[in-house]
Amino acid sequence: MTIVQENLIRVIEEKGLIKKGVAERAGMTAQAFSDILQGRKVIRADMVPALADAVGVPIPELFRTAGGN
């Protein structure tokens, strides 16, 4: 699992977001978003801004490591 996947899942859980709603806000189907979260689909660089916006965090938050860097 990539750091971006881990952070997406963390933010969704922390904020109590509904995955289908996040997918719609990111401009993708619920299945495509599920595939991303499960590692069945690669997160392309051009997807990151929409994903960050959909979960309501700045882009660097999706690349944050456990140590906060």
The first five atom37 places (N, CA, C, CB, O) and aatype in JSON, in Angstrom:
{
  "aatype": [12, 16, 9, 19, 5, 6, 2, 10, 9, 1, 19, 9, 6, 6, 11, 7, 10, 9, 11, 11, 7, 19, 0, 6, 1, 0, 7, 12, 16, 0, 5, 0, 13, 15, 3, 9, 10, 5, 7, 1, 11, 19, 9, 1, 0, 3, 12, 19, 14, 0, 10, 0, 3, 0, 19, 7, 19, 14, 9, 14, 6, 10, 13, 1, 16, 0, 7, 7, 2],
  "atom_mask": [
    [1, 1, 1, 1, 1],
    [1, 1, 1, 1, 1],
    [1, 1, 1, 1, 1],
    [1, 1, 1, 1, 1],
    [1, 1, 1, 1, 1],
    [1, 1, 1, 1, 1],
    [1, 1, 1, 1, 1],
    [1, 1, 1, 1, 1],
    [1, 1, 1, 1, 1],
    [1, 1, 1, 1, 1],
    [1, 1, 1, 1, 1],
    [1, 1, 1, 1, 1],
    [1, 1, 1, 1, 1],
    [1, 1, 1, 1, 1],
    [1, 1, 1, 1, 1],
    [1, 1, 1, 0, 1],
    [1, 1, 1, 1, 1],
    [1, 1, 1, 1, 1],
    [1, 1, 1, 1, 1],
    [1, 1, 1, 1, 1],
    [1, 1, 1, 0, 1],
    [1, 1, 1, 1, 1],
    [1, 1, 1, 1, 1],
    [1, 1, 1, 1, 1],
    [1, 1, 1, 1, 1],
    [1, 1, 1, 1, 1],
    [1, 1, 1, 0, 1],
    [1, 1, 1, 1, 1],
    [1, 1, 1, 1, 1],
    [1, 1, 1, 1, 1],
    [1, 1, 1, 1, 1],
    [1, 1, 1, 1, 1],
    [1, 1, 1, 1, 1],
    [1, 1, 1, 1, 1],
    [1, 1, 1, 1, 1],
    [1, 1, 1, 1, 1],
    [1, 1, 1, 1, 1],
    [1, 1, 1, 1, 1],
    [1, 1, 1, 0, 1],
    [1, 1, 1, 1, 1],
    [1, 1, 1, 1, 1],
    [1, 1, 1, 1, 1],
    [1, 1, 1, 1, 1],
    [1, 1, 1, 1, 1],
    [1, 1, 1, 1, 1],
    [1, 1, 1, 1, 1],
    [1, 1, 1, 1, 1],
    [1, 1, 1, 1, 1],
    [1, 1, 1, 1, 1],
    [1, 1, 1, 1, 1],
    [1, 1, 1, 1, 1],
    [1, 1, 1, 1, 1],
    [1, 1, 1, 1, 1],
    [1, 1, 1, 1, 1],
    [1, 1, 1, 1, 1],
    [1, 1, 1, 0, 1],
    [1, 1, 1, 1, 1],
    [1, 1, 1, 1, 1],
    [1, 1, 1, 1, 1],
    [1, 1, 1, 1, 1],
    [1, 1, 1, 1, 1],
    [1, 1, 1, 1, 1],
    [1, 1, 1, 1, 1],
    [1, 1, 1, 1, 1],
    [1, 1, 1, 1, 1],
    [1, 1, 1, 1, 1],
    [1, 1, 1, 0, 1],
    [1, 1, 1, 0, 1],
    [1, 1, 1, 1, 1]
  ],
  "atom_positions": [
    [[0.85, -1.18, 0.0], [0.0, 0.0, 0.0], [0.89, 1.24, 0.0], [-0.97, 0.0, 1.23], [1.88, 1.31, 0.73]],
    [[0.54, 2.2, -0.82], [1.34, 3.42, -0.91], [0.96, 4.39, 0.21], [1.16, 4.09, -2.28], [-0.1, 4.26, 0.83]],
    [[1.83, 5.35, 0.45], [1.56, 6.36, 1.47], [0.3, 7.16, 1.13], [2.77, 7.3, 1.63], [-0.44, 7.56, 2.02]],
    [[0.08, 7.4, -0.15], [-1.11, 8.15, -0.55], [-2.37, 7.34, -0.24], [-1.06, 8.51, -2.07], [-3.35, 7.89, 0.27]],
    [[-2.36, 6.05, -0.53], [-3.51, 5.21, -0.2], [-3.74, 5.21, 1.31], [-3.29, 3.76, -0.71], [-4.88, 5.38, 1.77]],
    [[-2.69, 5.02, 2.08], [-2.81, 5.0, 3.54], [-3.4, 6.31, 4.06], [-1.44, 4.74, 4.19], [-4.28, 6.31, 4.92]],
    [[-2.91, 7.43, 3.53], [-3.4, 8.72, 3.99], [-4.83, 8.99, 3.55], [-2.51, 9.83, 3.49], [-5.6, 9.58, 4.3]],
    [[-5.2, 8.55, 2.36], [-6.6, 8.7, 1.93], [-7.52, 7.94, 2.89], [-6.78, 8.18, 0.48], [-8.53, 8.48, 3.33]],
    [[-7.16, 6.72, 3.19], [-7.97, 5.9, 4.09], [-8.04, 6.54, 5.47], [-7.4, 4.47, 4.19], [-9.11, 6.59, 6.08]],
    [[-6.91, 7.03, 5.97], [-6.86, 7.67, 7.29], [-7.77, 8.89, 7.33], [-5.42, 8.07, 7.64], [-8.56, 9.05, 8.27]],
    [[-7.67, 9.76, 6.32], [-8.47, 10.99, 6.3], [-9.96, 10.65, 6.19], [-8.04, 11.9, 5.13], [-10.78, 11.26, 6.86]],
    [[-10.3, 9.69, 5.36], [-11.7, 9.28, 5.21], [-12.25, 8.81, 6.55], [-11.84, 8.15, 4.15], [-13.36, 9.17, 6.94]],
    [[-11.46, 8.0, 7.26], [-11.9, 7.49, 8.56], [-11.99, 8.61, 9.6], [-10.96, 6.39, 9.05], [-12.96, 8.69, 10.35]],
    [[-10.96, 9.47, 9.64], [-10.94, 10.56, 10.62], [-12.11, 11.52, 10.44], [-9.63, 11.32, 10.53], [-12.7, 11.99, 11.42]],
    [[-12.44, 11.8, 9.2], [-13.5, 12.77, 8.91], [-14.88, 12.12, 8.79], [-13.19, 13.51, 7.63], [-15.89, 12.81, 8.68]],
    [[-14.92, 10.78, 8.81], [-16.19, 10.08, 8.68], [-16.84, 10.26, 7.32], [0.0, 0.0, 0.0], [-18.06, 10.31, 7.2]],
    [[-16.0, 10.35, 6.29], [-16.5, 10.55, 4.93], [-17.04, 9.26, 4.35], [-15.4, 11.11, 4.03], [-16.64, 8.16, 4.74]],
    [[-17.95, 9.41, 3.42], [-18.5, 8.26, 2.7], [-17.72, 8.11, 1.41], [-20.04, 8.44, 2.42], [-17.61, 9.05, 0.62]],
    [[-17.19, 6.92, 1.19], [-16.3, 6.68, 0.05], [-16.97, 6.99, -1.28], [-15.82, 5.25, 0.06], [-16.33, 7.52, -2.19]],
    [[-18.23, 6.66, -1.42], [-18.93, 6.94, -2.68], [-18.96, 8.45, -2.94], [-20.37, 6.36, -2.65], [-18.78, 8.89, -4.07]],
    [[-19.2, 9.23, -1.9], [-19.22, 10.68, -2.04], [-17.85, 11.24, -2.39], [0.0, 0.0, 0.0], [-17.73, 12.16, -3.2]],
    [[-16.81, 10.67, -1.79], [-15.44, 11.09, -2.11], [-15.15, 10.79, -3.57], [-14.41, 10.39, -1.19], [-14.59, 11.62, -4.29]],
    [[-15.53, 9.6, -4.01], [-15.31, 9.21, -5.41], [-15.99, 10.19, -6.36], [-15.83, 7.79, -5.66], [-15.38, 10.63, -7.33]],
    [[-17.23, 10.53, -6.08], [-17.97, 11.46, -6.93], [-17.3, 12.83, -6.96], [-19.43, 11.59, -6.45], [-17.17, 13.44, -8.03]],
    [[-16.88, 13.32, -5.8], [-16.21, 14.62, -5.75], [-14.87, 14.6, -6.49], [-15.99, 15.05, -4.3], [-14.42, 15.63, -7.0]],
    [[-14.24, 13.43, -6.55], [-12.97, 13.29, -7.25], [-13.16, 13.04, -8.75], [-12.15, 12.15, -6.64], [-12.2, 13.0, -9.51]],
    [[-14.42, 12.88, -9.17], [-14.7, 12.68, -10.59], [-14.47, 11.27, -11.08], [0.0, 0.0, 0.0], [-14.1, 11.06, -12.24]],
    [[-14.68, 10.3, -10.2], [-14.5, 8.91, -10.61], [-15.64, 8.06, -10.06], [-13.13, 8.37, -10.13], [-16.39, 8.49, -9.19]],
    [[-15.74, 6.87, -10.58], [-16.78, 5.97, -10.1], [-16.39, 5.41, -8.73], [-17.01, 4.82, -11.1], [-15.22, 5.42, -8.35]],
    [[-17.39, 4.95, -8.02], [-17.14, 4.33, -6.72], [-16.22, 3.12, -6.89], [-18.46, 3.92, -6.04], [-15.36, 2.87, -6.05]],
    [[-16.41, 2.36, -7.97], [-15.58, 1.17, -8.2], [-14.13, 1.56, -8.46], [-16.12, 0.35, -9.39], [-13.22, 0.92, -7.94]],
    [[-13.91, 2.59, -9.27], [-12.54, 3.03, -9.54], [-11.87, 3.51, -8.26], [-12.53, 4.16, -10.61], [-10.69, 3.24, -8.04]],
    [[-12.61, 4.23, -7.42], [-12.05, 4.71, -6.16], [-11.74, 3.54, -5.23], [-13.02, 5.68, -5.47], [-10.7, 3.52, -4.58]],
    [[-12.63, 2.57, -5.18], [-12.39, 1.37, -4.38], [-11.14, 0.64, -4.87], [-13.61, 0.43, -4.44], [-10.33, 0.18, -4.07]],
    [[-10.98, 0.55, -6.18], [-9.79, -0.09, -6.76], [-8.52, 0.65, -6.34], [-9.89, -0.13, -8.29], [-7.5, 0.02, -6.09]],
    [[-8.59, 1.96, -6.26], [-7.43, 2.75, -5.82], [-7.11, 2.44, -4.36], [-7.69, 4.26, -6.0], [-5.96, 2.18, -4.01]],
    [[-8.13, 2.46, -3.51], [-7.91, 2.22, -2.09], [-7.42, 0.8, -1.81], [-9.19, 2.48, -1.32], [-6.68, 0.57, -0.85]],
    [[-7.83, -0.15, -2.65], [-7.42, -1.54, -2.46], [-6.12, -1.89, -3.17], [-8.52, -2.46, -2.94], [-5.63, -3.01, -3.05]],
    [[-5.55, -0.93, -3.9], [-4.3, -1.18, -4.59], [-4.44, -1.91, -5.91], [0.0, 0.0, 0.0], [-3.44, -2.36, -6.48]],
    [[-5.65, -2.03, -6.4], [-5.86, -2.69, -7.69], [-5.67, -1.74, -8.85], [-7.26, -3.3, -7.76], [-5.54, -2.16, -10.0]],
    [[-5.64, -0.44, -8.55], [-5.44, 0.58, -9.57], [-4.4, 1.56, -9.05], [-6.79, 1.31, -9.92], [-4.42, 1.94, -7.88]],
    [[-3.5, 1.96, -9.91], [-2.42, 2.88, -9.54], [-2.95, 4.3, -9.49], [-1.24, 2.77, -10.53], [-3.74, 4.72, -10.34]],
    [[-2.51, 5.05, -8.48], [-2.86, 6.46, -8.39], [-1.9, 7.23, -9.28], [-2.81, 6.97, -6.91], [-0.7, 7.28, -9.01]],
    [[-2.42, 7.82, -10.33], [-1.59, 8.63, -11.23], [-1.41, 10.02, -10.62], [-2.23, 8.73, -12.66], [-2.24, 10.48, -9.84]],
    [[-0.32, 10.66, -10.98], [-0.02, 11.99, -10.44], [-1.14, 12.98, -10.74], [1.3, 12.51, -11.02], [-1.43, 13.85, -9.92]],
    [[-1.77, 12.85, -11.9], [-2.83, 13.81, -12.25], [-4.11, 13.59, -11.44], [-3.15, 13.71, -13.72], [-5.01, 14.43, -11.49]],
    [[-4.22, 12.49, -10.71], [-5.38, 12.22, -9.86], [-5.24, 12.88, -8.48], [-5.57, 10.73, -9.7], [-6.25, 13.13, -7.82]],
    [[-4.03, 13.14, -8.05], [-3.78, 13.59, -6.68], [-4.51, 14.88, -6.33], [-2.3, 13.79, -6.47], [-5.13, 14.94, -5.27]],
    [[-4.48, 15.93, -7.16], [-5.21, 17.14, -6.77], [-6.7, 16.9, -6.55], [-5.02, 18.21, -7.83], [-7.27, 17.43, -5.59]],
    [[-7.33, 16.13, -7.41], [-8.76, 15.86, -7.26], [-9.04, 15.03, -6.01], [-9.3, 15.14, -8.5], [-10.04, 15.26, -5.32]],
    [[-8.17, 14.08, -5.72], [-8.35, 13.26, -4.52], [-8.19, 14.1, -3.26], [-7.35, 12.09, -4.52], [-8.97, 13.96, -2.32]],
    [[-7.18, 14.95, -3.23], [-6.95, 15.82, -2.07], [-8.15, 16.74, -1.86], [-5.65, 16.65, -2.24], [-8.62, 16.92, -0.74]],
    [[-8.64, 17.31, -2.94], [-9.79, 18.2, -2.86], [-11.03, 17.44, -2.38], [-10.06, 18.86, -4.23], [-11.82, 17.96, -1.58]],
    [[-11.2, 16.23, -2.87], [-12.37, 15.43, -2.52], [-12.43, 15.08, -1.04], [-12.39, 14.16, -3.33], [-13.51, 14.95, -0.47]],
    [[-11.26, 14.93, -0.4], [-11.25, 14.63, 1.03], [-10.98, 15.87, 1.87], [-10.19, 13.57, 1.34], [-10.97, 15.8, 3.1]],
    [[-10.77, 17.01, 1.21], [-10.64, 18.28, 1.92], [-9.32, 18.5, 2.64], [0.0, 0.0, 0.0], [-9.29, 19.06, 3.73]],
    [[-8.23, 18.06, 2.02], [-6.91, 18.29, 2.59], [-5.98, 18.87, 1.53], [-6.32, 16.98, 3.18], [-6.21, 18.69, 0.34]],
    [[-4.93, 19.57, 1.96], [-3.94, 20.03, 0.99], [-3.17, 18.83, 0.42], [-2.96, 21.06, 1.64], [-3.02, 17.81, 1.09]],
    [[-2.69, 18.97, -0.79], [-1.98, 17.88, -1.46], [-0.85, 17.29, -0.6], [-1.4, 18.37, -2.78], [-0.75, 16.07, -0.52]],
    [[0.0, 18.11, 0.06], [1.08, 17.52, 0.86], [0.61, 16.57, 1.96], [1.9, 18.62, 1.48], [1.35, 15.68, 2.37]],
    [[-0.62, 16.75, 2.43], [-1.16, 15.88, 3.46], [-1.24, 14.43, 2.98], [-2.54, 16.36, 3.9], [-1.1, 13.5, 3.78]],
    [[-1.47, 14.24, 1.7], [-1.57, 12.88, 1.17], [-0.21, 12.19, 1.07], [-2.22, 12.9, -0.2], [-0.13, 10.97, 0.9]],
    [[0.87, 12.98, 1.17], [2.22, 12.41, 1.1], [2.91, 12.4, 2.46], [3.06, 13.19, 0.11], [4.08, 12.05, 2.56]],
    [[2.18, 12.78, 3.51], [2.75, 12.86, 4.85], [3.06, 11.46, 5.38], [1.78, 13.6, 5.8], [2.25, 10.55, 5.27]],
    [[4.23, 11.32, 5.94], [4.62, 10.05, 6.54], [4.21, 10.04, 8.0], [6.14, 9.81, 6.4], [3.82, 11.07, 8.55]],
    [[4.29, 8.89, 8.64], [3.88, 8.75, 10.03], [4.63, 9.71, 10.95], [4.1, 7.32, 10.5], [4.09, 10.15, 11.97]],
    [[5.87, 10.05, 10.59], [6.65, 10.98, 11.4], [6.27, 12.42, 11.17], [0.0, 0.0, 0.0], [6.8, 13.32, 11.83]],
    [[5.35, 12.67, 10.24], [4.9, 14.02, 9.96], [5.69, 14.74, 8.89], [0.0, 0.0, 0.0], [5.44, 15.92, 8.64]],
    [[6.64, 14.09, 8.26], [7.47, 14.72, 7.21], [6.88, 14.5, 5.85], [8.88, 14.18, 7.25], [7.45, 14.95, 4.85]]
  ]
}
